[in-house]
Amino acid sequence: MKHIFSILFKALLIAGAVVSCIVFYLYTIGFFSPAPSVGLLISPSGRTYLDASVLEADLAAHDVELLTTGADESPAVAASRLLAAGAKVLIVPQDDAAVTPALVTAAEKAGASVFFVGACPDSETLASSAELWYLGSLASHGGELLGKAMAMDYRDGTVFDVNGDLLLQYYLYQSAPDAEQADLASYALAECEHYGVYTAQVNYTDEEGAPLSFDAEALAGQTAPEVILCTSEQDARAALETAAALGWLDGEQPVRIYAAADTPDAADALVADGVQAAAHYDPALMASTAAKMALNTLDHQFPGIGTDLSSDEAGRFILPYGLSE
């Protein structure tokens, strides 16, 4: 009988040791830890800097939950709530470069990383912590892409030098330009000159020198420019409508329109409707890249691994604009 009890006791010890080893292993791989999560804030203006559905799907494919905020929450309050819910990475859309200090402080206390998208914080802010990063596209790069397209089209004769002055005569139509649109236009024109194509701006004014409205009635009888440059989808469509009504798109030397759009689909639609080329931002690509960077960060790796992107000294990753032609 004693021998039987001895065998049972040894068996229980062995079983206990095995169970302990299994539990220890499960702890080491994080089996009992809460599921990892990423927090996404909302842009104060509601502007879409990345496609949230793409971000959520890419994270879910790796069993990472996307936590979101309410529209009425301030950035600091939203960040604190997401961090308290377990988010180890915050993605923060910005309409301007100013960063909410309370948000950064809350992330630091929680040991979380922050990725800013949209407007880029200054270098000093980004460099203040190893856990602060920026992922975005620069309107200036979109302008350079569009400017190169304009220059190449002028040089190969797609854009006609109607008056033979060796200058690209352009009309800049921006109904309500913001800082990014202004940058895009200025860089597009500068890029033309980089490729040896010099430009001359066309301004339409009345007899008293006041600018004429950009519509067919006001511009009737005016000489057509060689190019119309727009920096938004809305303005490009207005340019198409006005140019068509004036007959500027007809004949052997039509006016060429160049534009920018917020998505690849919008840019493709503009080209299909008659725009010569359209530079575009890509919210879906931005989302998939942000997801990859967040997953890298959760795995304690450098965010840029597997993205084909490198960061500058401050921590900025820049996605290129695309071009539809």
C-alpha positions as CSV (number, residue, x, y, z in Angstrom):
1,M,0.0,0.0,0.0
2,K,2.8,2.4,0.9
3,H,4.4,1.6,-2.4
4,I,1.2,2.6,-4.3
5,F,0.9,5.9,-2.4
6,S,4.6,6.6,-3.1
7,I,4.0,6.1,-6.8
8,L,0.9,8.3,-6.8
9,F,2.7,11.0,-4.9
10,K,5.6,11.0,-7.4
11,A,3.1,11.1,-10.3
12,L,1.3,14.1,-8.8
13,L,4.7,15.9,-8.3
14,I,5.6,15.2,-11.9
15,A,2.2,16.4,-13.1
16,G,2.5,19.5,-11.0
17,A,5.9,20.2,-12.4
18,V,4.6,19.8,-16.0
19,V,1.6,22.1,-15.3
20,S,4.0,24.7,-13.8
21,C,6.2,24.5,-16.8
22,I,3.2,24.9,-19.2
23,V,1.9,27.9,-17.2
24,F,5.3,29.5,-17.1
25,Y,5.7,29.1,-20.8
26,L,2.2,30.6,-21.5
27,Y,3.2,33.6,-19.3
28,T,6.4,34.1,-21.2
29,I,4.6,34.2,-24.6
30,G,2.0,36.6,-23.2
31,F,-0.9,34.1,-23.3
32,F,-2.4,35.6,-20.2
33,S,-1.7,39.2,-21.2
34,P,-4.5,41.4,-22.6
35,A,-4.8,41.4,-26.4
36,P,-2.6,44.2,-27.9
37,S,-4.4,47.2,-29.2
38,V,-3.9,50.4,-31.1
39,G,-5.7,53.7,-30.5
40,L,-6.9,56.0,-33.3
41,L,-7.9,59.5,-32.6
42,I,-10.1,61.7,-34.8
43,S,-8.9,64.7,-36.6
44,P,-10.4,67.9,-35.1
45,S,-11.7,68.9,-38.5
46,G,-12.9,65.4,-39.4
47,R,-10.5,65.3,-42.3
48,T,-9.6,61.8,-43.5
49,Y,-5.8,61.4,-43.4
50,L,-6.0,57.6,-43.5
51,D,-8.6,54.9,-44.2
52,A,-9.7,53.6,-40.8
53,S,-11.3,50.5,-42.3
54,V,-8.1,49.5,-44.0
55,L,-6.2,50.2,-40.7
56,E,-8.7,48.1,-38.7
57,A,-8.6,45.2,-41.1
58,D,-4.8,45.1,-41.3
59,L,-4.5,45.1,-37.5
60,A,-7.2,42.5,-37.1
61,A,-5.3,40.2,-39.4
62,H,-2.6,40.1,-36.7
63,D,-5.1,39.8,-33.8
64,V,-4.6,43.5,-32.8
65,E,-7.7,45.5,-31.9
66,L,-8.2,49.1,-33.1
67,L,-9.7,51.3,-30.4
68,T,-11.4,54.6,-31.6
69,T,-12.6,57.8,-30.0
70,G,-15.8,59.8,-29.9
71,A,-16.2,62.8,-32.0
72,D,-16.7,65.1,-29.0
73,E,-13.6,64.0,-27.1
74,S,-10.6,66.4,-26.9
75,P,-7.2,64.8,-28.0
76,A,-5.9,64.6,-24.4
77,V,-9.1,63.1,-23.0
78,A,-9.4,60.6,-26.0
79,A,-5.7,59.6,-25.6
80,S,-6.1,59.0,-21.9
81,R,-9.1,56.8,-22.4
82,L,-7.5,54.8,-25.1
83,L,-4.3,54.3,-23.1
84,A,-6.3,53.3,-20.0
85,A,-8.1,50.7,-22.3
86,G,-4.7,49.2,-23.1
87,A,-3.5,50.9,-26.3
88,K,0.2,50.7,-26.6
89,V,0.3,52.7,-29.9
90,L,-1.6,55.9,-30.6
91,I,-2.2,57.2,-34.1
92,V,-3.0,60.9,-33.9
93,P,-4.4,62.9,-36.9
94,Q,-3.4,66.5,-36.9
95,D,-4.8,69.5,-38.7
96,D,-1.9,71.7,-37.8
97,A,1.6,71.3,-36.4
98,A,0.7,72.1,-32.7
99,V,0.9,69.0,-30.5
100,T,-1.2,68.7,-27.3
101,P,1.4,68.4,-24.4
102,A,-1.0,66.5,-22.2
103,L,-1.4,63.8,-24.9
104,V,2.4,63.3,-25.1
105,T,2.7,63.2,-21.3
106,A,0.0,60.6,-21.0
107,A,1.6,58.4,-23.7
108,E,5.0,58.7,-22.0
109,K,3.5,57.6,-18.6
110,A,1.8,54.6,-20.3
111,G,4.9,53.6,-22.2
112,A,3.1,54.0,-25.5
113,S,4.3,55.1,-28.9
114,V,2.6,57.9,-30.8
115,F,2.4,58.3,-34.6
116,F,1.2,61.6,-35.9
117,V,-0.4,61.8,-39.3
118,G,-1.6,64.8,-41.3
119,A,0.2,68.0,-40.3
120,C,3.7,67.4,-39.2
121,P,4.9,68.5,-35.7
122,D,8.2,70.4,-35.6
123,S,11.5,68.6,-35.3
124,E,12.1,69.7,-31.7
125,T,8.8,68.0,-30.6
126,L,9.5,64.8,-32.5
127,A,13.0,64.6,-31.3
128,S,12.0,65.1,-27.7
129,S,11.1,61.4,-27.3
130,A,12.1,58.2,-29.0
131,E,8.5,57.1,-29.0
132,L,7.2,60.0,-31.1
133,W,7.0,59.5,-34.9
134,Y,5.4,61.1,-38.0
135,L,3.9,59.4,-41.0
136,G,2.7,61.6,-43.8
137,S,2.9,62.8,-47.4
138,L,4.3,66.3,-48.2
139,A,2.3,68.5,-50.5
140,S,5.6,69.8,-51.8
141,H,6.4,66.4,-53.1
142,G,3.1,66.2,-54.8
143,G,3.8,69.6,-56.4
144,E,7.2,68.3,-57.7
145,L,5.6,65.3,-59.2
146,L,3.0,67.4,-61.0
147,G,5.5,70.0,-62.0
148,K,7.7,67.3,-63.7
149,A,4.6,66.1,-65.6
150,M,3.9,69.6,-66.8
151,A,7.5,70.2,-67.8
152,M,7.8,66.9,-69.7
153,D,4.5,67.5,-71.5
154,Y,5.6,71.0,-72.5
155,R,9.0,69.7,-73.8
156,D,7.4,66.9,-75.9
157,G,4.7,69.1,-77.4
158,T,1.7,67.7,-75.4
159,V,1.4,71.2,-74.1
160,F,1.5,73.6,-77.0
161,D,3.6,76.8,-77.0
162,V,0.8,78.6,-78.7
163,N,2.4,82.0,-79.0
164,G,6.0,80.7,-79.5
165,D,7.5,82.7,-76.6
166,L,9.2,79.6,-75.1
167,L,7.3,80.2,-71.9
168,L,4.7,78.0,-70.3
169,Q,1.7,80.3,-70.0
170,Y,-0.3,79.1,-67.0
171,Y,-3.5,80.2,-65.1
172,L,-3.5,79.2,-61.5
173,Y,-7.0,78.5,-60.3
174,Q,-7.4,78.0,-56.5
175,S,-10.8,78.9,-55.2
176,A,-9.9,78.7,-51.5
177,P,-6.3,77.5,-51.1
178,D,-4.9,76.3,-47.8
179,A,-1.2,76.2,-46.9
180,E,-0.8,72.7,-48.4
181,Q,-2.4,73.7,-51.7
182,A,-0.3,76.8,-51.9
183,D,2.9,74.7,-51.3
184,L,1.8,72.2,-54.0
185,A,1.3,75.0,-56.6
186,S,4.6,76.8,-55.8
187,Y,6.6,73.5,-55.9
188,A,4.9,72.5,-59.2
189,L,6.0,75.7,-60.8
190,A,9.5,75.5,-59.3
191,E,9.9,72.0,-60.6
192,C,9.0,73.2,-64.1
193,E,11.9,75.5,-64.0
194,H,14.1,72.8,-62.6
195,Y,13.6,71.0,-65.9
196,G,14.3,74.1,-67.9
197,V,10.7,75.1,-68.6
198,Y,10.1,78.7,-67.6
199,T,6.6,79.9,-66.8
200,A,4.6,83.0,-67.1
201,Q,1.4,83.5,-65.1
202,V,-1.7,84.7,-66.9
203,N,-4.0,87.0,-64.9
204,Y,-7.4,87.9,-66.3
205,T,-8.5,91.4,-65.3
206,D,-11.2,93.9,-66.4
207,E,-10.5,97.4,-67.7
208,E,-10.0,98.7,-64.2
209,G,-7.5,96.0,-63.3
210,A,-9.8,94.0,-61.1
211,P,-9.5,90.2,-61.4
212,L,-12.2,88.5,-63.5
213,S,-14.2,85.6,-62.0
214,F,-13.2,82.2,-63.2
215,D,-16.3,81.4,-65.2
216,A,-17.3,81.3,-68.9
217,E,-19.3,84.5,-68.8
218,A,-16.5,86.6,-67.3
219,L,-13.7,85.1,-69.4
220,A,-15.5,85.1,-72.8
221,G,-13.2,86.6,-75.4
222,Q,-10.0,86.2,-73.3
223,T,-7.0,84.4,-74.7
224,A,-6.7,80.9,-73.5
225,P,-3.7,79.9,-71.3
226,E,-1.6,77.0,-72.3
227,V,-2.1,75.3,-68.9
228,I,-4.6,75.6,-66.0
229,L,-3.1,74.5,-62.7
230,C,-5.5,73.5,-59.9
231,T,-4.8,72.1,-56.5
232,S,-8.0,70.4,-55.5
233,E,-10.6,68.1,-57.2
234,Q,-13.3,70.7,-56.8
235,D,-11.3,73.4,-58.6
236,A,-10.2,70.9,-61.3
237,R,-13.8,70.1,-62.1
238,A,-14.7,73.8,-62.2
239,A,-11.7,74.3,-64.6
240,L,-13.0,71.5,-66.8
241,E,-16.5,73.0,-66.9
242,T,-15.3,76.6,-67.6
243,A,-12.7,75.6,-70.2
244,A,-15.2,73.3,-72.0
245,A,-17.8,76.1,-72.1
246,L,-15.2,78.5,-73.6
247,G,-14.1,76.0,-76.2
248,W,-10.6,75.9,-74.7
249,L,-10.5,72.1,-74.8
250,D,-11.3,71.9,-78.5
251,G,-9.1,72.0,-81.6
252,E,-5.6,70.9,-82.3
253,Q,-4.1,73.0,-79.4
254,P,-6.3,72.5,-76.4
255,V,-5.6,73.9,-72.9
256,R,-4.2,71.2,-70.6
257,I,-5.4,71.0,-67.0
258,Y,-3.2,69.7,-64.2
259,A,-4.6,69.1,-60.7
260,A,-4.3,67.4,-57.3
261,A,-6.7,65.1,-55.6
262,D,-7.2,63.5,-52.1
263,T,-7.4,59.9,-53.3
264,P,-6.2,57.8,-56.2
265,D,-9.8,57.1,-57.3
266,A,-10.6,60.8,-57.4
267,A,-7.4,61.5,-59.4
268,D,-8.2,58.7,-61.9
269,A,-11.7,60.1,-62.3
270,L,-10.3,63.5,-63.1
271,V,-8.0,62.1,-65.8
272,A,-10.9,60.1,-67.2
273,D,-12.9,63.3,-67.5
274,G,-10.2,65.3,-69.3
275,V,-7.5,66.4,-66.8
276,Q,-4.0,65.8,-68.2
277,A,-2.5,64.7,-65.0
278,A,-3.4,64.6,-61.3
279,A,-1.2,64.1,-58.3
280,H,-2.8,62.3,-55.5
281,Y,-2.6,61.5,-51.8
282,D,-3.4,57.9,-50.8
283,P,-5.4,57.4,-47.5
284,A,-5.5,53.6,-48.0
285,L,-1.7,53.3,-48.4
286,M,-1.3,55.6,-45.4
287,A,-3.5,53.3,-43.4
288,S,-1.7,50.1,-44.4
289,T,1.7,51.6,-43.7
290,A,0.5,52.9,-40.3
291,A,-0.7,49.4,-39.5
292,K,2.6,47.9,-40.3
293,M,4.5,50.5,-38.3
294,A,2.2,49.9,-35.3
295,L,2.7,46.2,-35.5
296,N,6.4,46.6,-35.6
297,T,6.3,48.9,-32.6
298,L,4.2,46.3,-30.7
299,D,6.9,43.7,-31.5
300,H,9.5,46.2,-30.2
301,Q,11.0,46.6,-33.6
302,F,12.0,49.7,-35.6
303,P,8.7,51.0,-37.1
304,G,10.0,51.3,-40.7
305,I,10.9,47.6,-41.1
306,G,9.1,46.1,-44.1
307,T,7.8,49.5,-45.4
308,D,10.6,50.5,-47.7
309,L,10.6,53.8,-45.8
310,S,13.3,55.4,-43.7
311,S,13.0,58.2,-41.2
312,D,14.9,61.4,-40.9
313,E,16.7,62.3,-37.7
314,A,13.6,63.7,-36.1
315,G,11.5,60.6,-36.8
316,R,9.6,61.5,-40.0
317,F,8.5,58.8,-42.5
318,I,7.3,60.3,-45.8
319,L,5.1,58.4,-48.2
320,P,5.3,59.7,-51.8
321,Y,2.3,61.1,-53.7
322,G,1.1,59.2,-56.7
323,L,0.3,60.5,-60.2
324,S,-2.6,59.6,-62.5
325,E,-2.1,60.4,-66.2
